[in-house]
Amino acid sequence: MRDNRHVTLSIQIHDGAPPYEQVRAQISEQARSGALPVGYRLPTVRALAESLGLAANTVAKAYRALETDGVIETRGRNGTFVAAAGSAAEREAATAAQAYAERVRRLGLDEDAALAAVRDALRAAYAR
């Protein structure tokens, strides 16, 4: 059975986020939501760069970040695929959350203030 799903990306030139970050964020979101299932083969760097009108180095930078985040995996000449459900990303997020919790405790912030700071930061990050 052929999978007719494909990567659908939109680069906004006037967006404040750099193009590689837009590619990274959109692929990450599509993998997280299941729009791009585990094992889905992504286009080559050159093919995706050409389809988006970007430099190959821009897409390569996004792919490297996604691989570091555990969202995708490169299997040599076989291609680049959506990785198994973000366990590496979840571990990294848990580590960052633990470090943040320790830091705000040392700063003397209460839980409400710490959570408000996180909500503000997330709103700002996802508004880009």
C-alpha positions in Angstrom: 0.0 0.0 0.0 1.4 3.4 -1.0 1.5 6.2 1.6 0.2 9.4 -0.1 1.3 11.7 2.7 4.0 14.2 2.1 5.8 17.0 3.7 3.9 20.3 3.4 5.9 23.3 4.4 5.5 27.0 3.9 8.3 29.4 4.4 7.3 32.9 5.3 10.0 35.4 4.1 8.7 38.2 6.4 8.5 35.9 9.4 11.0 36.8 12.1 12.2 33.2 12.3 15.1 32.2 10.0 14.1 29.8 7.1 16.0 26.8 8.6 14.1 27.3 11.9 10.8 27.4 10.0 11.7 24.1 8.2 12.8 22.5 11.5 9.7 23.6 13.4 7.2 22.6 10.8 8.7 19.1 10.2 8.9 18.6 14.0 5.3 19.6 14.4 4.1 17.3 11.6 6.1 14.4 13.0 4.7 15.0 16.5 1.1 15.3 15.3 1.4 12.1 13.2 0.9 13.9 9.9 4.3 12.5 9.1 4.3 9.0 10.6 7.3 7.2 12.1 9.3 5.7 9.3 8.2 8.2 6.7 11.0 8.9 4.3 11.7 12.7 4.0 12.8 14.3 0.7 16.5 14.7 0.2 18.1 17.9 1.3 18.5 19.1 -2.3 14.9 18.1 -3.3 13.3 19.9 -0.4 15.6 22.9 -0.8 14.6 23.1 -4.5 10.9 22.8 -3.8 11.0 25.5 -1.1 13.3 27.8 -3.1 16.0 27.6 -0.3 19.7 26.9 -0.3 20.6 23.3 0.3 22.7 24.4 3.3 19.6 25.9 4.9 17.7 22.6 4.7 20.8 20.7 5.8 21.0 22.8 8.9 17.3 22.1 9.7 17.8 18.4 9.2 20.9 18.4 11.5 18.9 20.2 14.2 16.0 17.7 13.7 18.4 14.8 14.0 20.0 16.2 17.1 16.4 16.6 18.6 15.7 12.9 17.8 12.8 13.8 15.4 14.5 12.3 12.3 17.2 9.8 11.6 19.6 9.5 8.7 20.2 6.0 7.4 23.2 6.7 5.2 22.4 6.3 1.5 18.9 4.9 2.3 17.7 8.4 3.2 16.3 10.4 6.1 13.3 9.2 8.0 10.9 10.3 10.8 12.3 8.7 14.0 10.4 6.7 16.6 8.2 8.8 18.8 10.4 11.6 20.2 11.8 9.8 23.2 15.1 11.7 22.8 13.2 15.0 22.6 11.2 14.1 25.7 14.3 13.2 27.6 15.9 16.5 26.7 12.8 18.4 27.6 12.7 16.6 31.0 16.3 17.5 31.6 15.8 21.1 30.7 12.7 21.3 32.9 14.6 19.8 35.9 17.4 22.4 35.4 14.8 25.2 35.2 13.0 24.0 38.3 16.3 24.0 40.2 17.2 27.5 38.9 13.8 29.1 39.9 14.0 27.5 43.3 17.5 29.1 43.8 16.1 32.4 42.6 13.3 32.2 45.2 10.4 32.1 42.8 7.2 30.3 43.8 5.5 27.7 41.6 3.0 30.2 40.2 5.7 32.7 39.1 7.8 29.9 37.6 4.9 28.5 35.6 3.9 32.0 34.4 7.4 32.5 33.1 7.2 29.2 31.2 3.8 30.0 29.7 5.1 33.4 28.5 8.2 31.9 27.0 6.2 29.1 25.2 3.7 31.7 23.9 6.5 33.7 22.5 8.3 30.7 21.0 5.2 29.4 19.3 4.0 32.8 18.0 7.0 33.0 15.7 
